[in-house]
Every structure is written in C-alpha cells, then in structure tokens.
Amino acid sequence: MKYWYMQFDTGAWLKDPKLSMCLPATRGIWIDAIAAMHEDARSGALSGTPCQLARVLRCSESALMDAIADLRSTGAGDVTERHGIVTLVNRRMNREAKDREGNRLRQSRHRGNGNKPPPVTEESQPSIYMSEIKDPPKSPRKPGGGRRLSRLEKKRIAEGRCPGCGKDERYCECKE
C-alpha cells in the first residue's frame, strides 16, 4: 500500500546522539534517504551504485561518499558496500517492515490462505448418524384450541392442573 505521508518523530530525530554527531550535509542526505526508503515500499533499505544513490538523494557523488563515511563512523545508519553496490539501512524502518511482513503472514495463516499445518489427529467419525436421530417431541397443545400453550399453561399441565383456571383437574369445572 502506498502512503502519501510519513510519520516523523522530530524528538527522535533531534535527540539521537549518533545523528547529532553527523555533519549537517550528512543529516540532509540521510533525511532524503529516509524519504526515498519510505517511497520505496517503506522497506527501510536503499541500494544502488554511488552514482545512482547520488541521483536519488539529490547530491553529488563526493558528498554522498562523505556522508556514507560519516554515517559509518557515527553509527547513525547501517551502511554496507559489496561489489560496488552501497546499501543504506534505517534500522527503525527496517524493523517496522519486518513486523508488517510477519503480521501479514500470521494473518494470512489465520485466514486460511497460508500453508496449513498437518492435522494432529485423524478425522473422527460422527458418533450419531442422521438415521438415528428421532423427531423432536411436539409441543403440547391446548385440547381443541390449535394454538401454542403459554409457559404458565404448560406448567399447570405438567403439575396435573387445569391450564385455564389452575385448579386440580379432578375438581375443575371450566372444561378447558
């Protein structure tokens, strides 16, 4: 997802002692690098030849090489150089990118889109089959009424009383 904004903690920027030891030109190049890393999928890493990085970071190659030496000596950013390719890494952005990727993988596994682990036990067979299920008992109806009985009427019937008046059925005169 492309974000048009970037959260920037000015307090962390101003209070970082390693970054404060850098030259002002280095800090300017570093903030351009952070912005480029944000635009490039927020991965926290930026790689290229010194010429390519100088174009992306809007500075000369000599200023870039001075900034790289300054970042290395102060430890403000992780800088690696292999086979003529320079990689600048912002540790915080890189950590957040790894966290996002881990969350994405965890959520896809949870949703069933990832590789499912093998089942721990074999699938069990149902203990009851549809042919063994009996029809549910029908609710008692008031004799001749055709409507459902209320809770009170059901209780009275269960206790052996008349559903209408509540008297003992042996002595009831209401013919309910």
RORO-652280 format. One record per residue: x negated, y negated, z negated of N, C-alpha, C, O, CB in turn. Coordinates in steps of 0.2 Angstrom, whole numbers, padded with zeros to 4 digits, always signed. Each point is the difference from the previous one (the first is absolute). Glycine has a CB too. Layout:
XYZXYZXYZXYZXYZ ...
***
This chain:
-0004+0006+0000+0004-0006+0000-0004-0006+0000-0005-0001-0004+0014+0007-0002 -0008-0011+0010-0004-0006+0001+0003-0005-0005+0006-0002+0000-0009+0004+0012 -0001-0005-0016+0002-0005-0005-0003-0007+0003-0006-0001+0002+0007+0009-0012 +0003-0013+0010-0002-0007+0002-0003-0004-0006-0002-0005+0002+0011+0006+0007 -0009+0002-0015-0003-0003-0005-0005+0004-0004+0001+0006+0001+0010-0013-0002 -0015+0004-0003-0004+0004-0004+0000-0002-0007-0001-0006-0001-0006+0008+0011 +0008+0002-0015-0001-0002-0007-0007-0002-0002-0004+0004+0002+0014+0003-0005 -0011-0013+0001-0007-0002-0002+0000-0002-0007+0003-0005-0002-0005+0002+0014 -0002+0006-0016-0001-0002-0007-0006-0005+0000-0006+0002+0000+0011+0010-0004 -0003-0018+0003-0005-0005+0000-0004+0000-0006-0006-0001+0000+0013-0006+0006 -0004+0010-0012-0004+0000-0006-0006+0006+0001-0005-0002-0003+0016-0002-0004 -0009+0009+0010-0005+0005+0001-0005-0002+0005-0006+0001-0001+0014+0008-0001 -0007-0013+0007-0004-0003+0004-0005-0005-0003-0006+0001+0001+0014+0000+0008 -0005-0005-0013-0005-0005-0004-0004+0003-0006-0005-0003-0001+0014-0006+0005 -0006+0014-0007-0003+0003-0006-0005+0005+0002-0004+0002-0005+0014-0005-0002 -0010+0006+0013-0005+0005+0001-0007-0002+0000-0002-0004+0004+0011+0009+0003 -0013-0003-0012-0007-0002+0000-0004+0002+0005-0005-0004+0002+0006+0004-0014 +0000+0006+0015-0004+0002+0006+0001-0005+0006-0005-0001+0004+0005+0013-0008 +0006-0014+0005+0002-0004+0006-0003-0007-0002-0002-0003+0005+0012+0010-0002 -0009-0009-0009-0003-0007-0001-0007-0001+0001-0002-0005+0001+0011+0004-0010 -0013+0007+0008-0007-0001+0002-0002+0000+0007-0005-0002+0002+0004+0009-0012 +0006-0006+0014-0001+0000+0008+0000-0008+0002+0003-0004-0003+0003+0015+0004 -0009-0012+0004-0001-0006+0003+0007-0002+0003+0004+0004+0002-0016-0003+0001 +0014-0008-0003+0006-0002+0003+0002+0003+0007+0006+0002+0002-0007-0013-0009 -0004+0011+0011+0001+0003+0007+0002+0007+0000+0004+0003+0004-0013-0011+0000 +0006+0012-0009+0001+0007-0001+0008+0001-0002+0003+0004+0002-0015-0002-0005 +0014-0006-0002+0007+0000-0002+0005-0002+0005+0005+0004+0001-0009-0007-0012 +0002-0001+0016+0004-0002+0005+0001+0006+0005+0005+0002+0003-0008-0014-0004 -0003+0015+0003+0000+0006+0004+0004+0006-0003+0004+0003+0003-0015-0007+0002 +0010+0005-0012+0003+0005-0003+0008-0001+0000+0004+0005+0001-0014-0003-0009 +0013-0008+0007+0007-0001+0000+0003+0001+0007+0005+0003+0001-0006-0011-0011 -0003+0007+0015+0002+0001+0007+0000+0008+0001+0004+0003+0003-0009-0014+0001 +0000+0014-0007+0000+0008+0000+0006+0003-0003+0003+0004+0002-0016-0004-0002 +0015-0003-0006+0006+0003-0003+0006-0002+0004+0004+0005+0000-0010-0007-0011 +0006-0003+0014+0006-0002+0004+0000+0005+0006+0006+0002+0002-0006-0014-0005 -0005+0013+0006-0001+0005+0006+0002+0007-0002+0003+0004+0003-0012-0011+0002 +0007+0009-0011+0002+0007-0003+0007+0000-0001+0003+0006+0001-0014-0005-0007 +0014-0006+0004+0007+0000-0002+0004+0001+0007+0005+0003+0001-0006-0011-0011 -0001+0004+0015+0003+0001+0007-0001+0006+0003+0004+0003+0004-0006-0015-0003 -0004+0016-0003-0001+0006+0003+0002+0006-0005-0003+0003-0003-0007-0008+0009 +0017+0005-0006+0003+0006-0004-0001+0000-0007+0001+0005-0004-0002+0001+0014 -0001-0012-0013-0001-0001-0007-0005+0006-0003+0002+0003-0006+0009-0009+0005 -0016+0008+0005-0003+0006-0002-0006-0001-0005-0002+0004-0004+0005+0001+0015 -0005-0012-0011-0006-0002-0005-0007+0002+0003-0005-0001-0003+0013+0003-0006 -0008-0001+0015-0006+0001+0004+0000-0003+0007+0005+0000+0003-0007+0011-0010 -0004-0013+0008-0001-0004+0007-0007+0003+0003-0005-0001-0003+0012-0009-0001 -0007+0013+0010-0006+0002+0003-0001-0002+0007+0005-0002+0003-0003+0012-0010 -0008-0011+0009-0002-0002+0006-0007-0002+0001-0004+0000-0005+0015-0004+0006 -0014+0003+0005-0007-0002+0000+0000-0007-0003+0005-0004+0000-0007+0011+0011 -0004-0010-0012-0001-0007-0003+0003-0005+0005+0003-0005-0002-0013+0009-0004 +0010-0003+0012+0002-0004+0005+0008+0000+0000+0003-0006+0000-0013+0008+0008 +0013+0003-0008+0007+0001-0001+0003-0003-0006+0005-0004+0000-0005+0014+0007 -0003-0008-0013+0002-0003-0006-0001-0008+0000+0004-0003-0003-0007+0014-0003 -0002-0013+0009-0001-0008+0000+0006-0003+0003+0002-0005-0002-0015+0007+0002 +0015+0001+0006+0006-0003+0003+0006+0001-0004+0004-0005+0000-0009+0008+0011 +0006+0002-0014+0006+0001-0004+0000-0005-0006+0005-0002-0002-0004+0014+0006 -0007-0012-0007+0000-0005-0006-0002-0007+0001-0001-0004-0004-0002+0014-0002 +0003-0012+0013-0001-0007+0002-0006-0003-0003+0000-0005-0002+0013+0004+0003 -0018+0005+0000-0007-0003-0002-0005+0002+0005+0001+0004+0004+0002-0004-0016 -0009-0002+0011-0006+0002+0005-0003+0006-0003+0002+0002-0006-0005-0014+0009 +0000+0016+0001-0003+0006-0002-0005-0001-0006-0001+0004-0005+0002+0001+0017 -0005-0010-0012-0005-0001-0005+0003-0002-0006-0002+0002-0006-0006-0006+0014 +0014+0000-0008+0004-0001-0006+0003+0006-0003+0000+0001-0006+0002-0013+0010 +0000+0017+0000+0003+0006-0002-0005+0004-0003+0001+0003-0006+0007-0003+0015 -0014+0001-0006-0006+0004-0003-0002-0003-0007-0001+0004-0005-0003-0001+0017 +0004-0010-0013-0001-0003-0006+0005+0002-0005-0001+0001-0006-0005-0011+0012 +0012+0010-0004+0006+0001-0005+0000+0008-0002+0001+0001-0005+0006-0010+0011 -0009+0013-0001+0000+0007-0002-0006+0001-0005+0001+0004-0005+0003-0001+0017 -0010-0006-0011-0005+0001-0005+0002-0003-0007-0001+0003-0005-0007-0004+0015 +0012-0005-0010+0002-0003-0006+0005+0005-0003+0000+0001-0006-0002-0013+0011 +0007+0015-0001+0005+0004-0003-0003+0006-0003+0002+0003-0005+0006-0007+0013 -0013+0007-0005-0004+0006-0002-0004-0002-0007+0001+0004-0005-0002+0000+0017 -0002-0009-0012-0004-0002-0006+0004-0001-0006-0002+0001-0006-0007-0006+0014 +0015+0001-0007+0004-0001-0006+0005+0006-0001+0002+0000-0006-0003-0012+0009 +0003+0016+0001+0004+0005-0001+0008-0002+0001+0004+0004-0003-0013+0001-0005 +0010-0011+0011+0007-0002+0000+0004+0004+0005+0006+0001-0001-0010-0012-0001 +0001+0014+0007+0003+0005+0004-0004+0006+0002-0006-0001+0000+0013-0009+0005 -0004+0015-0003-0004+0006+0002-0002-0001+0008+0005-0001+0004+0001+0008-0013 -0012-0007+0010-0003+0000+0007-0004+0006+0002-0004+0002-0004+0004-0015+0003 +0002+0016+0006-0004+0006+0003-0002-0002+0007+0004-0003+0004+0002+0011-0012 -0012-0005+0010-0002-0001+0007-0003+0006+0002-0005+0003-0002+0003-0015+0001 +0005+0015+0007-0002+0006+0003+0000+0000+0007+0006-0002+0003-0002+0008-0013 -0009-0005+0013-0001+0001+0007+0003-0007+0004+0003+0000+0005-0001+0013-0006 -0004-0018-0002+0002-0007+0003+0007-0002-0002+0002-0005+0002-0010+0007+0007 +0012+0002-0013+0007-0002-0001+0000-0002-0008-0002+0004-0004+0007+0004+0013 -0003-0014-0010+0001-0003-0007+0007+0001-0002+0005-0001+0004-0014-0007-0002 +0010+0011-0008+0007+0000-0003+0000-0004-0006-0004+0001-0005+0005+0011+0009 +0004-0016-0005+0001-0004-0006+0006+0003-0003+0005+0001+0003-0010-0012+0002 +0005+0012-0012+0005+0003-0003+0002-0004-0006-0004-0002-0004+0000+0013+0007 +0010-0013-0004+0003-0004-0006+0003+0006-0004+0004+0003+0002-0001-0014+0004 -0006+0012-0012+0001+0005-0004+0008+0000-0003+0003+0006+0000-0015-0006-0004 +0014-0005+0003+0007-0001-0002+0005+0002+0005+0005+0004-0001-0008-0013-0007 +0002+0006+0014+0005+0002+0006-0001+0007+0002+0005+0003+0001-0006-0015+0003 -0005+0015-0005-0001+0007+0002+0003+0004-0005+0004+0005+0002-0015-0008+0003 +0011+0002-0011+0003+0004-0006+0008+0000+0001+0003+0005+0000-0012-0008-0008 +0012-0003+0010+0007-0001+0001+0002+0004+0006+0006+0003+0000-0006-0014-0005 -0004+0011+0010+0002+0004+0007+0000+0007-0002+0004+0004+0002-0009-0013+0005 +0000+0011-0011+0000+0008-0002+0006+0001-0004+0003+0006+0001-0015-0006-0001 +0014-0004-0005+0006+0001-0004+0006+0000+0005+0005+0004-0001-0010-0010-0009 +0006+0002+0015+0006+0000+0004+0000+0006+0004+0005+0003+0001-0006-0015+0000 -0005+0015+0001+0000+0006+0004+0002+0006-0004+0004+0004+0002-0013-0009+0005 +0006+0005-0013+0002+0005-0005+0008+0000-0002+0003+0005+0000-0015-0006-0004 +0015-0005+0003+0007-0001-0001+0004+0003+0006+0005+0003-0001-0007-0013-0007 -0001+0008+0014+0004+0002+0006+0000+0008+0001+0005+0003+0002-0008-0014+0004 -0003+0014-0007+0000+0007+0000+0004+0003-0005+0004+0005+0001-0015-0006+0003 +0011-0001-0010+0004+0003-0006+0008-0001+0002+0003+0005-0001-0012-0008-0007 +0011-0003+0010+0007-0001+0002+0002+0005+0006+0006+0002+0000-0007-0014-0004 -0003+0013+0009+0002+0004+0005+0000+0007-0002+0005+0004+0002-0011-0012+0006 +0002+0010-0013+0000+0007-0002+0007+0001-0004+0003+0005+0000-0016-0004-0001 +0015-0006-0003+0006+0000-0004+0006+0000+0004+0005+0003-0001-0011-0009-0007 +0006+0003+0014+0005-0001+0005+0001+0007+0004+0005+0000+0004-0006-0013-0004 -0004+0017+0000+0000+0006+0004-0003-0001+0007+0000+0005+0004+0010-0002-0011 -0014-0008+0008-0003-0001+0006-0007+0002+0001-0002+0001+0005+0009-0011-0004 -0010+0012-0007-0007+0002+0000+0000+0008+0000+0005+0003+0000-0008-0014-0006 -0003+0013+0005+0000+0008-0001+0002+0002-0006-0002-0003-0006-0008+0003+0013 +0015+0005-0007+0003+0002-0006-0005+0006-0003-0002+0004+0004+0014-0008+0000 -0013+0004-0011-0004+0005-0002+0004+0007+0000+0007+0000+0000-0012-0008-0008 +0002+0013+0008+0004+0007+0001+0004+0001-0006-0002-0003-0006-0007+0008+0013 +0014-0001-0007+0005+0001-0006-0004+0004-0005-0004+0004+0002+0014-0005+0006 -0009+0000-0014-0003+0003-0006+0003+0007+0000-0004+0005-0001+0002-0016-0005 +0008+0012+0006+0003+0006+0000+0004+0002+0006+0002-0005+0004-0001+0004-0017 +0001+0007+0014+0004+0002+0006+0007-0003-0001+0002-0001-0006-0008+0012+0008 +0010-0012+0003+0007-0003+0000+0004+0006-0004+0000+0006+0002-0002-0013+0009 +0006+0005-0015+0004+0004-0004+0007+0001+0004+0002-0004+0003-0008+0001-0014 +0009+0009+0010+0006+0001+0003+0006-0002-0004-0001+0000-0007-0004+0010+0013 +0010-0013-0004+0006-0002-0004+0002+0006-0004+0001+0006+0002+0002-0015+0006 -0001+0008-0014+0003+0005-0005+0007+0002+0001+0002+0005-0002-0011-0008-0006 +0012-0002+0012+0008+0001+0001+0001-0001+0007-0003-0005+0003+0006+0001-0015 +0001+0008+0015+0002-0001+0007+0007-0003+0001+0004+0000-0005-0012+0009+0008 +0009-0012+0002+0007-0003+0002+0005+0005-0001+0006-0002-0002-0011-0007+0010 +0004+0015-0006+0006+0005-0001+0001+0001-0007+0006+0003-0002-0009+0002+0013 -0001-0006-0016+0001+0001-0007+0003-0005-0003+0003+0001-0006-0013+0006+0006 +0011-0013+0003+0003-0006-0004+0007+0001+0001+0003+0001+0005-0013-0008-0002 +0013+0006-0009+0008+0000+0000+0003-0007+0001-0004-0005-0002+0003+0016-0006 +0007-0011+0010+0003-0006+0000+0001-0003-0007+0001+0003-0005+0005+0001+0016 -0007-0011-0011+0001-0003-0007+0007+0000-0002+0005+0001+0004-0014-0009-0001 +0010+0009-0010+0007+0000-0002+0004-0006+0002-0003-0006+0000-0001+0013-0010 +0010-0006+0011+0004-0006+0002+0003-0003-0007+0001+0003-0005+0003+0003+0016 -0004-0013-0010+0002-0004-0006+0008+0002-0001+0004+0001+0004-0013-0010-0002 +0010+0009-0009+0007+0002-0002+0005-0006+0003-0002-0006-0001-0002+0013-0009 +0010-0005+0012+0005-0005+0002+0006+0001-0004+0001+0005-0003-0005-0005+0015 +0007-0006-0013+0006+0000-0004+0005+0004+0004+0001-0001+0006-0004-0011-0011 +0007+0016+0001+0004+0005+0004+0006-0004+0004+0003-0005-0003-0005+0013-0006 +0002-0007+0015+0005-0003+0004-0002-0008+0002+0004-0003+0004+0004+0011-0009 -0013-0011+0002-0001-0007+0002-0004-0001+0006+0001-0005+0003-0001+0003-0015 -0005+0006+0013-0005-0001+0006-0005-0005-0001-0004-0001+0005+0014+0005+0002 -0010-0007-0012-0006-0005-0001-0005+0002-0005+0001+0005-0004+0007-0014+0006 -0014+0006-0002-0005+0002-0005+0002-0002-0007+0003-0005-0001-0012+0004+0010 +0007+0005-0014+0001-0001-0007-0005-0005-0003-0006+0001+0002+0012+0011-0003 -0004-0016-0003-0004-0004-0004-0005+0004-0005+0002+0006-0001+0006-0016+0003 -0013+0007-0004-0004+0003-0005+0004+0002-0007+0000+0006-0002-0010-0012+0007 +0015+0002-0007+0004+0001-0005+0004+0006+0001+0001+0004-0005-0001-0016+0002 +0003+0012+0009+0005+0006+0001-0004+0006+0001+0002+0005-0003+0005-0013+0009 -0013+0008-0003-0004+0006+0000-0002+0003-0007+0000+0006-0002-0005-0010+0013 +0003-0001-0016-0001+0001-0006+0006+0004-0004-0001+0005-0004-0008-0015+0004 +0014+0007+0001+0006+0002-0003+0002+0007+0002+0002+0005-0004+0003-0016+0003 -0006+0013+0008+0001+0006+0002-0005+0005-0003+0002+0006-0001+0003-0011+0012 -0011+0003-0011-0005+0005-0003+0001+0001-0007-0001+0006-0002-0007-0011+0010 +0011+0001-0012+0002+0001-0007+0007+0003-0001+0002+0002-0005-0009-0012+0003 +0010+0012+0008+0007+0003-0001+0005-0004-0001+0005+0002-0003-0011+0008-0001 +0006-0017+0005+0005-0005-0001+0003-0002+0007-0003+0001+0005-0003-0005-0016 +0012+0001+0010+0003-0003+0006-0003-0006+0003-0002-0004-0004+0013+0008-0001 -0013-0004+0012-0004-0005+0002+0004-0007+0000-0003-0005+0000-0002+0013+0007 +0012-0008-0007+0004-0006+0000+0000-0003-0007-0002-0006-0001+0008+0011+0010 -0004-0001-0014+0002-0003-0007-0006+0001-0005+0000-0003-0005+0012+0004+0008 -0016+0005-0002-0005+0001-0004+0002+0005-0006-0004+0002-0004-0001-0013+0007 +0011+0013-0003+0003+0005-0005-0002+0007+0002-0002+0001+0005+0011-0009-0008 -0009+0012-0002-0002+0007+0001+0005+0003+0005+0006-0002+0000-0010+0004-0012 +0002+0002+0017+0004+0002+0006+0006+0004-0002+0005+0000+0003-0015+0000+0004 +0009+0004-0013+0006+0004-0002+0006-0004-0003+0005+0002+0000-0014+0006-0003 +0007-0015+0001+0006-0004-0003+0001-0006+0005+0004-0004-0002-0007+0008-0010 +0000-0004+0018+0001-0006+0004+0007+0000+0003+0003+0006+0002-0015-0007+0000 +0016-0005-0001+0006+0000+0003+0000-0004+0006+0005-0001+0004+0000+0003-0015 -0011-0005+0013+0000-0004+0006+0000+0003+0007+0001-0003+0005-0007-0005-0012 +0004+0014+0007+0000+0004+0007-0005-0003+0004+0001+0000+0006+0011+0004-0007 -0018-0006-0001-0005-0003+0005-0003+0006+0003-0005-0001+0004+0003-0009-0011 
***
